[in-house]
Amino acid sequence: MRKYLGPVLAALLAACATTPEVGWQARHAANELAREAVRFAEQPLPNAWTPVETTTAPVALNAPIYEDGGAALVFAGGVEIRSDFNRFHGLSDIDFAADGRTFWSIVDEGLLVRGRVVLDAQGRLTGVEGIETRPLTDPDGQSLIPKYLADAEGMALTPDGELLVSFEREHRVWRYDPDDGRWLGERVIPDFAFPENDGMEGIAAARLQGAYWATGENGGWWLCRIEACETVMAPPAAAPGEDALRVTSLDANPVADTIFVLERAYHASRNTNTIRISQLHGADQSRANPWERLAEFTAPATVDNFEGIAAVRRPDGGVRLYILSDDNFNPGQRTLLMAFDVR
């Protein structure tokens, strides 16, 4: 896959690299502790799975090309997830168990979420159920409360049954047990000075034993093995433009040696987003262009701050993609889960 990733990603993953300002951790620690005390006004959640009441409402895509079978992806249902629980916001990534129904997600305020998708008789997404949450913890079993410690952005379920979680601000990848949430250790990360709030937005388990892929929000692509990370494409020096697409999530194809990539661009001038879903065929040397764009849509289609993508094997042997939006604790945004079948 390395042979192809470089030239393809050079145009896609434009970014700037700046060293975090001296003393930023100490300042953020004080500021964020005060902010969290005001926001939550409560003790940390118990270090156990806690049920969370949620409701869902159906959401249309409003993009006929992805609904009538005329494109590479076919829309297979969407829902908005709502909850009165004041910390059920900011869901930043998603991944699924092999059963294709059970999922895990992360909240960028330091929580782990799990639940199951609900499908109708035709296999379309109609809701979620069994939602539970628990804190992400540190090596001492303590909840991650300050934002600079808790800003989880990427997640991957590995073939050996661990959850990898990437954090930004204090950049790292930590390992967790998906069943009881225990901290299991850390993983090596790229030898790169990520900007404070632009870290490893996308991670995905690689086919190599113990390896994972990582991408920076503003650029860069790495293959991380147990001992070190290899730079597949270094972030370019030029900063991305305001309307540039940025990688927000990755997931490995469960039935082929490809990677699904989610990108998002926020257009401040019109307060909307563009969403792109692609597939990278890096191991297929017969393809002239290994990069396959599967979908791209913007308003009036349903768009939001989509930051998570997951690929699951369908019962018929095909692939379903789920994309998840982060509502940023903003009443003007929504937590959306949308399903697409790959043709």
Rosetta blueprint (number, residue, H / E / L):
1 M L
2 R H
3 K H
4 Y H
5 L H
6 G H
7 P H
8 V H
9 L H
10 A H
11 A H
12 L H
13 L L
14 A L
15 A L
16 C L
17 A L
18 T L
19 T L
20 P L
21 E L
22 V L
23 G L
24 W H
25 Q H
26 A H
27 R H
28 H H
29 A H
30 A H
31 N H
32 E H
33 L H
34 A H
35 R H
36 E H
37 A H
38 V H
39 R H
40 F H
41 A L
42 E L
43 Q L
44 P L
45 L L
46 P L
47 N L
48 A L
49 W L
50 T E
51 P E
52 V L
53 E L
54 T L
55 T E
56 T E
57 A E
58 P E
59 V L
60 A L
61 L L
62 N L
63 A L
64 P H
65 I H
66 Y H
67 E L
68 D L
69 G L
70 G L
71 A L
72 A L
73 L E
74 V E
75 F E
76 A E
77 G E
78 G E
79 V E
80 E E
81 I E
82 R E
83 S L
84 D L
85 F L
86 N L
87 R L
88 F L
89 H L
90 G L
91 L E
92 S E
93 D E
94 I E
95 D E
96 F E
97 A L
98 A L
99 D L
100 G L
101 R L
102 T E
103 F E
104 W E
105 S E
106 I E
107 V E
108 D L
109 E L
110 G L
111 L E
112 L E
113 V E
114 R E
115 G E
116 R E
117 V E
118 V E
119 L E
120 D L
121 A L
122 Q L
123 G L
124 R L
125 L E
126 T E
127 G E
128 V E
129 E E
130 G E
131 I E
132 E E
133 T E
134 R E
135 P E
136 L L
137 T E
138 D L
139 P L
140 D L
141 G L
142 Q L
143 S E
144 L L
145 I L
146 P L
147 K H
148 Y H
149 L H
150 A H
151 D L
152 A E
153 E E
154 G E
155 M E
156 A E
157 L E
158 T L
159 P L
160 D L
161 G L
162 E L
163 L E
164 L E
165 V E
166 S E
167 F E
168 E L
169 R L
170 E L
171 H L
172 R E
173 V E
174 W E
175 R E
176 Y E
177 D L
178 P L
179 D L
180 D L
181 G L
182 R L
183 W E
184 L E
185 G E
186 E E
187 R E
188 V L
189 I L
190 P L
191 D L
192 F L
193 A L
194 F L
195 P L
196 E L
197 N L
198 D L
199 G L
200 M E
201 E E
202 G E
203 I E
204 A E
205 A E
206 A L
207 R L
208 L L
209 Q L
210 G L
211 A L
212 Y E
213 W E
214 A E
215 T E
216 G E
217 E L
218 N L
219 G L
220 G L
221 W E
222 W E
223 L E
224 C E
225 R L
226 I L
227 E L
228 A L
229 C E
230 E E
231 T E
232 V E
233 M E
234 A L
235 P L
236 P L
237 A L
238 A L
239 A L
240 P L
241 G L
242 E L
243 D L
244 A L
245 L L
246 R E
247 V E
248 T E
249 S E
250 L E
251 D E
252 A E
253 N L
254 P L
255 V L
256 A L
257 D L
258 T L
259 I E
260 F E
261 V E
262 L E
263 E E
264 R E
265 A E
266 Y E
267 H E
268 A L
269 S L
270 R L
271 N L
272 T E
273 N E
274 T E
275 I E
276 R E
277 I E
278 S E
279 Q E
280 L E
281 H L
282 G L
283 A L
284 D L
285 Q L
286 S L
287 R L
288 A L
289 N L
290 P L
291 W E
292 E E
293 R E
294 L E
295 A E
296 E E
297 F E
298 T E
299 A L
300 P L
301 A L
302 T L
303 V L
304 D L
305 N L
306 F E
307 E E
308 G E
309 I E
310 A E
311 A E
312 V E
313 R E
314 R L
315 P L
316 D L
317 G L
318 G L
319 V E
320 R E
321 L E
322 Y E
323 I E
324 L E
325 S E
326 D L
327 D L
328 N L
329 F L
330 N L
331 P L
332 G L
333 Q L
334 R L
335 T L
336 L E
337 L E
338 M E
339 A E
340 F E
341 D E
342 V E
343 R L
